[in-house]
Amino acid sequence: MTALITGPTAGIGLAFAELLAAEGTDLVLVARDEARLATLAERLGADHAITAEALPADLATSQGRAAVVRRLTEDPDLDLLVNNAGFGLNAGFLDTSIADEERLLDVLVRAPLQLTHAVLPGMVARGRGRVINVSSMATWTPIGTYAAAKAWLTAFSEGLSVELAGTGVTVTAVCPGLTRTEFHQRADMPLPGIPDFAWIDARTVAREGLRAARAGQVVCVPSKRYGAAALALQVTPRPIVRGLARLSPHADRA
Ligand SMILES: NC(=O)c1ccc[n+]([C@@H]2O[C@H](COP(=O)([O-])OP(=O)(O)OC[C@H]3O[C@@H](n4cnc5c(N)ncnc54)[C@H](OP(=O)(O)O)[C@@H]3O)[C@@H](O)[C@H]2O)c1
């Protein structure tokens, strides 16, 4: 069994990599930081007697995405694709550069679109395979282009699951709430005052995400408390959800 994971050097992607390696799954690991990738591949390979291949690529660039697409189409035996790499912007739309917005769109939307398009034909031909798209609870919140991108990823996964019914191939959107990773620190987005119980750990997200994918579940919200929150967001009238969203730090322009 072989899996390709984007963004495995930290946080949720690292948790997926460690769980899969411990099960004996060979890995193709995609991220930008070559040194970190190489160390990770070496450690997982040695600890679990698997083949762990480092594939350095920047998914915000067309060359980086093309390298991963090439790797996916070359490997006829890939069983699992985890589209996980991502980041956030700590500013509202009016305060970000269009270059940063496009980089966000490239990593959160264009990369999963292109990688999934590359991997599915082989999986469908073999009648088995799984795609996990690490989306977010932000799917149901009108907060910035990050949320719009994650809403796209969740809708994309749901649409594909309908199209793939009966093929033996499944697509699962995993929608975590606040998870302890490097995400907020990288975005220079300290979140003081968020109580401890609001955070979940990356291993919980990866474990529940894998379980959901194996059960053929289309949308998975890890942890009971975020499951309840996601349900509440989906049944609350949108004007109320938008009113709540106005309390977010980047919605204070009058
Ligand atoms: N943490 C949360 O609260 C939370 C909640 C909901 C959803 N999520 C989603 O979970 C996913 C993983 O995030 P995380 O929280 O685990 O963040 P993280 O700890 O910051 O890890 C992000 C990973 O993505 C890789 N990455 C970032 N930009 C990349 C690029 N341009 N090309 C290739 N790889 C790139 C990073 O590696 P390099 O820097 O080496 O490239 C790293 O391995 C993201 O899609 C995020 O939106 C996170």
The ligand as a MOL file (V3000), in Angstrom:
LIG
                    3D

  0  0  0     0  0            999 V3000
M  V30 BEGIN CTAB
M  V30 COUNTS 48 52 0 0 0
M  V30 BEGIN ATOM
M  V30 1 N -4.5570 23.8360 12.5070 0
M  V30 2 C -5.8470 24.0690 12.4150 0
M  V30 3 O -6.4810 24.6230 13.3560 0
M  V30 4 C -6.5920 23.6560 11.1650 0
M  V30 5 C -7.9960 23.6310 11.2430 0
M  V30 6 C -8.7160 23.2390 10.1240 0
M  V30 7 C -8.0590 22.8820 8.9640 0
M  V30 8 N -6.6920 22.9240 8.9150 0 CHG=1
M  V30 9 C -6.0590 22.5320 7.6520 0
M  V30 10 O -5.1850 21.4490 7.9010 0
M  V30 11 C -4.1870 21.3830 6.8870 0
M  V30 12 C -2.8350 21.1750 7.5440 0
M  V30 13 O -2.5420 22.3210 8.3420 0
M  V30 14 P -1.7780 22.2400 9.7350 0
M  V30 15 O -2.6410 22.8860 10.7270 0
M  V30 16 O -1.2580 20.8980 9.9650 0 CHG=-1
M  V30 17 O -0.5960 23.2930 9.4060 0
M  V30 18 P 0.9880 23.2330 9.6280 0
M  V30 19 O 1.3380 22.5740 10.9080 0
M  V30 20 O 1.4410 24.6400 9.4070 0
M  V30 21 O 1.5010 22.3170 8.4200 0
M  V30 22 C 1.3480 22.7480 7.0920 0
M  V30 23 C 2.0310 21.7620 6.1390 0
M  V30 24 O 1.7700 22.1910 4.7840 0
M  V30 25 C 3.0050 22.3380 4.0730 0
M  V30 26 N 2.8790 23.4310 3.1100 0
M  V30 27 C 2.4860 24.7060 3.3480 0
M  V30 28 N 2.5410 25.4410 2.2150 0
M  V30 29 C 2.9740 24.5960 1.2370 0
M  V30 30 C 3.2590 24.7580 -0.1540 0
M  V30 31 N 3.1580 25.9510 -0.7610 0
M  V30 32 N 3.6750 23.6790 -0.8540 0
M  V30 33 C 3.8320 22.4710 -0.2520 0
M  V30 34 N 3.5820 22.2630 1.0590 0
M  V30 35 C 3.1700 23.3150 1.7860 0
M  V30 36 C 4.0400 22.6370 5.1810 0
M  V30 37 O 5.3570 22.2320 4.8200 0
M  V30 38 P 6.4850 23.2460 4.1810 0
M  V30 39 O 6.4320 24.5130 4.9630 0
M  V30 40 O 7.7750 22.4880 4.2960 0
M  V30 41 O 6.1020 23.4150 2.7390 0
M  V30 42 C 3.5480 21.7330 6.3090 0
M  V30 43 O 4.0060 20.4150 6.1150 0
M  V30 44 C -4.3130 22.6970 6.0910 0
M  V30 45 O -4.9710 22.4470 4.8690 0
M  V30 46 C -5.1620 23.5760 6.9980 0
M  V30 47 O -5.8940 24.5150 6.2370 0
M  V30 48 C -5.9470 23.2970 9.9880 0
M  V30 END ATOM
M  V30 BEGIN BOND
M  V30 1 1 1 2
M  V30 2 2 2 3
M  V30 3 1 2 4
M  V30 4 1 4 5
M  V30 5 2 4 48
M  V30 6 2 5 6
M  V30 7 1 6 7
M  V30 8 2 7 8
M  V30 9 1 8 9
M  V30 10 1 8 48
M  V30 11 1 9 10
M  V30 12 1 9 46
M  V30 13 1 10 11
M  V30 14 1 11 12
M  V30 15 1 11 44
M  V30 16 1 12 13
M  V30 17 1 13 14
M  V30 18 2 14 15
M  V30 19 1 14 16
M  V30 20 1 14 17
M  V30 21 1 17 18
M  V30 22 2 18 19
M  V30 23 1 18 20
M  V30 24 1 18 21
M  V30 25 1 21 22
M  V30 26 1 22 23
M  V30 27 1 23 24
M  V30 28 1 23 42
M  V30 29 1 24 25
M  V30 30 1 25 26
M  V30 31 1 25 36
M  V30 32 1 26 27
M  V30 33 1 26 35
M  V30 34 2 27 28
M  V30 35 1 28 29
M  V30 36 1 29 30
M  V30 37 2 29 35
M  V30 38 1 30 31
M  V30 39 2 30 32
M  V30 40 1 32 33
M  V30 41 2 33 34
M  V30 42 1 34 35
M  V30 43 1 36 37
M  V30 44 1 36 42
M  V30 45 1 37 38
M  V30 46 2 38 39
M  V30 47 1 38 40
M  V30 48 1 38 41
M  V30 49 1 42 43
M  V30 50 1 44 45
M  V30 51 1 44 46
M  V30 52 1 46 47
M  V30 END BOND
M  V30 END CTAB
M  END
